[in-house]
């Protein structure tokens, strides 16, 4: 009895953590999925740049939408129109969420130009602004030619640029790569480790020691958190130094991103526990793990904006937990928001976490 009382559960947990961390660092798959793949994508996108397939344009509340120019703009498949209050549209424009705000104004009947088109853009979305300006000039030229080239033009474009923080391709891709790395570590890493510990009877040997089951799980989790903190820090610092990744509030934003990484990894590990329990052998673990991760890598805004997908696919993208991790990570990094400000995204992640761990508690096998 005296020996059991002196047994230090915390020291035992740290021993498990150290052993697990060594096994992670020796695992080629951990290095590939957590560091190599994200770095390759960051370097590629950082050098070649990139853009979205669609351009989102805010429609001013006073905009005349009955004219032919607006109808031409609306008919373009590359243009996604957003209807909201002027304050909300202006805020979205300054943050680079939309490319421009359009306001088509009808002039007086005796005016030489029947329509004035006010196009407000922002330096926060300069690439999208260039695209929409090109579209508008084309639409105006076509409308003027259709009317009569000999008379005065029926429309005139008046562009205006709103100063904002430039939004670079690295500001989009790096948060997605963090999500890629953490989801891979949480699902694949946890699934393989706990399946191997169970199949090799290591867990059974643990039960012969005084260490409690909770501390075994905590030790393994702490090893993954330590590894993920290192990889996430490396990715963020590389993006900041090499490609100018935006950290609005510097070290404060950096630490907030790491805290969000911890929250995301903890939630993703729940799915790893599920996979490790339902897998009947090691060869089927990648199958189950890919069923969880692959749709999220492709559809959760990891490589491309979710607005790039067809309308019928949009609802599906909004139920994926990685979507909300990517959303909140980009808001924190580029807009300088805190975790409190992205509470809605965190709430959805939290719901997924509760569901994952409730299922894991039902199906998890120790032996």
Residue, then its C-alpha position, 0 to 999 in steps of 0.5 A: x500500500x505504501x508503494x502505491x501511494x508513493x507512485x507518481x502518476x504525473x511522472x509516469x504520464x511524462x514518461x509515456x509522453x517522452x516515449x511517445x514523442x520519440x516514436x513520433x519523431x522516428x515515424x516517417x509518416x508523421x514527418x511527411x504529413x505534419x511537416x513535409x506536405x504542408x511545407x511543399x504546398x506553402x512553398x509552391x503557393x508562396x512562389x507562384x501565387x494563386x487566386x480563387x475561381x470566383x470573385x465576390x461583389x457586394x451590391x450596394x443597397x441603393x444599386x439599380x438592378x434593373x439595367x442591362x449592365x447589372x444583368x450582364x454582371x449577374x450572368x457571369x459565372x465567375x461573379x458571386x453577388x453579395x447582398x447585405x447592409x452597406x456597413x457590413x459590405x464596407x467591412x467585408x471589403x476592407x478585410x478582403x472578403x469581397x472584391x468590390x462594392x457596385x452601385x449603379x446610379x440612374x442619372x436625370x433624363x436630360x443627362x448625357x450619360x444615363x447611368x453612373x457606375x460607382x465601383x468601390x474596390x480595396x487594396x485588401x483584394x487587389x487581384x479580385x478588384x482588377x478582375x471585376x474592373x475588367x468585367x465592368x469595362x467589358x460590360x460597359x463597352x458592350x452596352x455602349x456598342x449595342x446602344x449606338x456607337x454614334x451617341x453619347x455612352x449610356x454608362x460611365x465607370x467611376x472607380x474608387x479604391x478603399x485602403x486596406x491590408x493587402x491579402x496575399x495568397x500565403x494568407x489563405x494557404x498557410x492556415x489551410x496547411x495548418x489544418x492539413x497538418x493537425x487533422x493528419x496528426x490527430x486522425x492518422x497519428x492517434x489511430x495508428x499509435x493506439x491500435x499498435x499499442x493495443x495489438x502489441x499488448x503494450x496497453x495490457x502491460x501498462x495495466x500491470x503498472x499502477x498508472x491509471x488509464x487517464x494518464x496513459x491517454x494524457x501522456x499520448x495526447x501531450x506528446x502530440x500537442x508538443x509535436x504539433x506545437x513545434x510543427x505549427x510554429x515552424x510553419x507559421x514562422x517560415x511563412x512569416x519570414x519567407x513569404x510575408x504571412x500576415x500576423x496583425x498583432x505580431x506575437x499576440x496573433x502568433x500565440x493565439x494561432x497556437x492556442x487554436x491549433x491546440x483546440x483543433x488538435x484535441x478535437x481531431x484526436x477524437x476521430x483518431x480514437x474512433x478509427x483506432x477502435x473500429x479498425x479490425x487490422x492495421x491495413x484498414x486504418x488508412x481507409x477509415x482515416x481517409x474517409x474522415x480526412x480526404x473530403x475535408x482536405x478537398x472541400x473545407x477551404x484548405x487549398x481553395x475557397x469554399x465559395x469556389x464550389x458549386x452552390x449544391x456543394x456549399x451546404x456540405x462544406x459548411x458541416x465539416x469541422x475543418x472548414x470552421x478551423x480554417x475560417x477562424x484561423x484566417x480571421x485571427x491571422x489576417x484580421x487580428x481577431x481573438x478567440x472570443x471574436x470567433x466564438x461561433x466557429x469555435x462553437x461548431x468545432x466544440x459540437x464536433x468535439x463532443x460528438x467525436x468523444x462521445x462516440x469514442x467513449x462508446x467504441x474505444x477498446x483498451x484490449 
